[in-house]
Amino acid sequence: MANDAVEAARQVFETSGIDACTNAQTFRAVFKDFSLNRWEKNMNLLELAVSEGIPALLTDQGGGPLDSRVRTAVWRLTHNRSVKEDSAQWAVQVWAYAVGACADKPADLDQYGQNDVIFDPPPPPEPPSGAVNQVPPQPVRTIQVSPGFSSLNQGVTGSKPLSVSKNTQQSGGSIVSTGAWWQNSKVWLVGLCLVFVLLVVMWSLPKEGDRGATQSPDPATVARQADKAKAEADAAAKAKAAIEQQAAKAKAEADAAAKAKAEADAAAKARAEAAKDPGKPDPEPDTVNQRKVQAFLDKFVVAYNRATPEELAGFYDSSVILFDKGVQTRQNVLEDLQRYFKRWPTRRSNLIGRIEVFDTRAPDVKKAVFSIRYYRERSGDPSCASGSARYTCLVRIDGSTCYIREISEDIDRDPKGMCVKI
C-alpha cells in the first residue's frame, strides 16, 4: 500500500510496466490495489493522463528533449481534456517521476495547493462574426413656421387675411412666400444630408465577399492550430510505430510457439516410438553431460545474486517455457528480469543440497531438479520476502554451452513480516 498518490503511480509502473500505463482501465484497477480506493480525485486526473498517452510519451526518448515532451503532455491535458494548467503540470510531474524521467518527487495533489476544481469552465460564447455595426438614428429636426406671420396679417387688415398681389408673388417680395420657401428648403437640406450620411456609412461597410479577406488571422490562433496539428501528427506516427512493434512482437511469439509445438510433437513422436518397443534398454547415463549441466545450473543460481538482467537472460534458450507464463522468447525473459531486478534490487540465493540430473529420451536434453533458499528486499522500503523454492527444468546441451529450455518452480514462502536474511 502506498503512502500517497504519487508513490502509488510509481508502484504501478514498477510492478506492471508501461503496459499498465497505456490503458486507462488497467491503470485504474492496478492503482486501486495500491491506494485501497483512496485519492479518487488524484486517480481521475492521472487516468486522464494515461488516456492521453502521457506515460508512454515521457518514456519515449526518441520523441525529443524531455522539456519538449513535458510541454506537449501539459498541452494535451489542458486543450484535449480542459484540465487546469497547474493540475495538468502536477499530473505530468507525477508521471515523469513514476517512469523515472526525473528524480524529484512532486508533492501530493492536496499538498500541491489545489482546490477541488481541476477543470477549466467552458469559455463564454463568442459574438457572431457577421455582426454589423449599426448607425444610430439621427434626430430629425422639426421646423415650425413662426406665428408672427399670422399676427402680422391680422394687424394690417383686421379680421381679413392679407391679400398678395400677382406682381408681388412673381417678384418674390412677399414676406409670407419667402418664409414658406425658406422653411421648405431647410427641411429638404436636412433630408439630403441624412441620405448622404447613410450612403457614406453603407459604402464604408465591407462587402460580404470581401469580409473574410479584410480580417487577418490571429497569430496566437494560428500558432495553436499549428501545435495541435503537429501533436496529432506525432500521435499518429507514434500509434503507427506501436502497431508495427506489436505486430513484430506477435510474429515473434507466433514463431516461438510454432517452434515449441514442433519440438513437442517431435518429443511425443519419440515417446510413441519408444512405447512400441518396450524391451529396448535405456541408454547408459551420460556422466560427462550431467556434470556439465550441474556446473551450468550452479552458475545460474549464483548469477541471480550478482549478474545483470542481460547476463542472466543469456542462460535461457531462444524459446523457453517460463513458469506459468507459457512459451516466451529470450527478449520476453529479459524484460521480465528487468522488472524483477528493479523491484527487488537486493537479492540473495543459496543452493540447498545438490543438483540432481536425469537423462531423457533426447541425448542433448537433461532434466534437473534443485532447491534454493532466497531473500530479497527493496531499497529504502521495509518490504522484504524470503523462503525456499524447488525448481524443475529441462536443459539443452549445445556443444560446450547449455541453455534452459523449460523451468517451473514450487515456492514455500516464510510468514509475512518474518523475513530471514541470508
N, C-alpha and C positions, 0 to 999 in steps of 0.2 A: 504494500500500500504506500502511495506517495504522500509527501507532506504538503504539496501544493500542486496546482495545475501545471506549472512549468516542469516540475520533476516528473509528473505523470506522462506528459508528452514525450519527454526524453526516454522514459522507460518503454513506452510504446514502440519507439524507433529501435531501441537497443534489443528488445526481445523479439519483435516481429519483423524488423527490417523495413525497407522502403515500400514493400508491397502493402503493408497495413496503413501507410501514409498516402496512398494514392486512391483509396476507395473510402468514401465518407462513411458508409455503413460499417465496414470493417473497423475503421478507426474508432467510431463511436462505441462499438462493442468492446474492443480492447481497452479503450480509455476508461470505460466504466469499471472494468475489472481492477484497474489500478487506483481509481478515485473513489470506489464504493458509492457511486451515484452522487458524488459531491461536485461542486463547481459547475453547475449546469450552464451558467452564462459563459464561463470560460470555454467549456466544451463546445457550445454552439459556435462561438467565434473561431475556435481552432478548426472545427469541422468545415466552416465556410472556406478557410484557407486550404484545407485538403481538397474541397470541391474545385477550387481554382488551380490546383496543381502546384501550390507554393512549395511544399517539401521537396518534390521532385525538381523544381526549378532551382532551389538552393543547393541541392546536391549535384547538379549538372555543372561541373567545372568547365565544360566546353561551351557553356552559354554566355561567356564573357566574364568581366570582373565581378566580384561579389557585390560591390556598391551598385552596379548597374542592375544586377538581378534583384537586389533588395528593393530598389526603386520600382522596378517592374512589378514585383509582388505587391507592394503597397498600392500601386496604381490599380491593379486588378481588384483588390478588395474595395477601394473607395469608389471606383467607377462601375464595376460589374455588380457589386453587392451592396452599394450605398452604405458602406461602413464608415464611421467617423475616422478622421485622419489619425488621431492618436491611438484609437483602438486598433486600426489596421497596422500601425507601426508596432504595437505590442505583440500582435499575433505573428508578424513576420520575425520579430526578435526572438520569440519563443521557439519557432521552428528552426531558426538559424542556430540557436543553442542546442536544440534537441538533436539535429542531424550532424552536429559537430562543425558547422561552418564558422562559428565564433565561440570563444571560451567564456565570455561574460554572461552570467546568468541574469536574465531580467527579473524584475520584481513581479509578484503575482498581480493579477488584474485589479483586485480590491486594494492592494497597496500601491498601485501604479497611479492613483489619483483619478480613477474613472468613476463616473456615476452610472446609474442604471441604463442610461440612454447611450447605446453604442452605434446607432444607425442615424444617418442624416435624415431630417424630414424632407418630404418631396418638395421640389422647387415650385414657387408660385407660377401660374400660367403666364406666358408672355403675351403681350398685346398682339393682335393680328398684324401681319406685315403689310397688308394692303390699306391700312388706315390712312385717311387723307385729312390734313389739317383743314378745318372748316373756317371760313372767313366770317367773323362776327358781323351780324347785320348792322348796316349803317342807319343811324337815326334819320328819319325823313323830316325835313323842315316843313313846317306848316306856315304858309304865307297868308296873312289876312289883310284884307283891304281896309284901310283906315276909315273909320266912320265920319271923318271930317268932311268927306265929300258930300254926304247927305245933309249934314248940318249947314254946309255952305250953300247947298241948293235951297234948303228951306229958308235960310237968311236972306236970300236975294229975292225970291219970288213969293215968299209967304208959304201958303199951303200948296202951291203948284210947283211941280218939278221944273228945274231949269231946262229950257229948250236950247238945243245946239243947232246952229245953222249948218246948212250943207257946205258952205265955204269953209267954216271953221273945222268941220270933220276932215275935209280934204287936206287942209294945211297942217293939221296936227296940232293946232294951237289950243284945243280944248283941254282943260285940266283933267276932266273925267276920262277922256280917251287915252291920254298919255299915261295916267296912273294905272289903268287896267292893262295896257300893253306891257308896262314895266313889270307888273306883278306876274303876268303870264310868262314873261321871258325868264325871270328868276326861277320859276318852277321848272321850266324846260332845261335851264342850265344845270340845276342840281340833278335832274334826272340823267342828263348826258354824262355828268361826272360820275355818277354811280355806275352807269353802264360801262364807262371806260375803266374804272377800278376793277369791276368784275371781269372784264376781258383780260386785263393785265394779270390778275390772280390765276385765271384759268390757263393762260399761256405759260405762266411760270411753273405750274404743276407738271411733274414728269409724266410722259405718256405711258400707257400700260406696257407697251413693248420695250420701252427704254428703262423701265423702273429697275429691272434686275441688273442692267448694265451700269447704272449710276451708283448702285450700292456696292461698295468694296467689301470683300470678306474680312471678318475679324481675324487678325493674326493668331490670337490665342485659340480660337476655334479651329483654325487650320492646323495648328500645332497639335492640338488634342486629337484631331481626326487622324493625323499622320502617326502619332504614337499608338493610337488604337489599332490602325491598320498594321503597323509593324508588330505589335503584340499578337494580333491574330495570326499574322504570317508565321511568327516564331512558334506560336502554339500549334499551328498546323504542321510545321516542319517537325516539331518535337513529337507530335502524335504519330506522324508517319514513321519516324525513326523507332518509336516504341513498338509500333505494329510490326515493323521489319525485324526488330530484335526478338519479339515474341514468336514470330514465325520461325526464325532461325533456331530459337530455343526449343520450340515444339518439334521441329525437324530432327534436332539432335536427340531429343528424348525418344522420338519415334524410332530413330535408327538404333539407339541403345536398347530399346525394348525389343526390337526385331532381332538384334544380335543375341540378347539374353534368351529370347524364345528359341532361337536356333540352337543355342548351346543346351538349353533344357531338353529340347527334342532329341538332340544327339545323345544326351545322357540317358534319357528314357529308352531310346533305341538300344543303347549298350546294355542297360539293365534287362531289357526284354530278351536280348540275345543270350545274356548270361543265364537267364532263367531257363532257357531251352536246354542248356547243358549243365544240370546241377552237379554232375560228377567232376567237372573241371576244377582243379585245385586253385585256390587264391594265389596270387603272386607272392613271392617272398618279400618281407618287409624291406623297404629301401632306407637303410640306416643313414646313408650319406644325406639324402634329401630331407629326412626327418630332422637331422641336426641343423641343416640349413634353415628349415622353417622355424625351429626353436630359436636360433640366433636372430632371425628376422623379426619374430614377434617380441623378443626381449628388447630389441632396439625400438620397436614400435611403442612399447609401454613407456620406456624412458623418454621418447620423443614428446609425449604428452606434457612432460614437465619443462622441457627446455626449447623444443623446436618451434618454428613459426608455422602458421597455418599452411603456407605454401609447401614447406618441407614435409609436414605431416600428411598433406594430401598426396604426396608422391608415393606413400605406402599403398594407396588404393589403386585398383585396376581401372582402366578407362571406362568400364561399365561394371557397377557393383550393386548388389542388393544390400542396402544400408538399413539395418534395424527394421522398423515397421514402416519405412517410407517407400519401400519398393525399389525398383530399378532407378539408379541415379548415375549421372555422369560424374567424371572427376571434377568438373567445374562446379557442379551442384554440391559435391562434398566440400570443396574449398570454401564456397560461400557459407555453408553450414558451420564449418570450423571457424571462420572469421567471426561470425556472430557469437559462437560459443566462447571463444577466447576473449572477445570484447566484454561479454557479460561476466565472465569469471577470469580475471587477469591472474589470480593466484591459484595454482593447481598443483597438487601432489598426488602421485600414484605409485604404489609399490606392488610388486608381483607377490602373490601368495602361492607357495608351493612351486611345483614345476609345470612346465608346459607339456601337455600330452598331445602327441601327434599320431594320427592314424592314416593308413593307406586308403585310397578309394579305387574305384574301377579305372579312373583315368590316371595314367602314370605320372602326369605332370601336375596333379591336383592332390593336395593333402588336407585332411581335416584336423583342426587343432582346437583344444579346449584349455582355457586357463582362467584364473581368478586374480583379482586385484583388490587392494584397499585404496580408497581415494579420499581426498579432502580438497575443497575449493571454497573460495571466498571472494567478495567484491572489495575493491579498494575504496576506502572512505565510507563503507557501508557495513553495518553489523551482520548482514546476511551471509550465511555460510551453509555448507552441506557436506555430509560425509557418509560413508557406508562402504559396502563391498559389492562387487559386481562379478558375475561369471559370464565369460564370452565364449561363443562357439563360432568358428569361422572356417571358411574354405580358402586356402592359399594356393595360388597358381605359381608354378616354378617356371621361370623363363631364363634358362641358362644359369648365370650367376646371380640373377635378381629374382625376387619374389614380389607378388602383388596380392592384396586381399581382394578376393572376388565376391565373397558374401560374409556378412558378420551380423550376429544377433547378440542380445545381452539380457541378463536376468539380474536386476538390481535389488539389493536389500539395504534400504536407507536407514540411517540412525534416526532416533526420535527427534522431532523438531525442537531446536533450542539446545540440543546436546551434541554439538559437533565435536568430533575428536580429531585434533590435528595430528599430522604425520611428521 
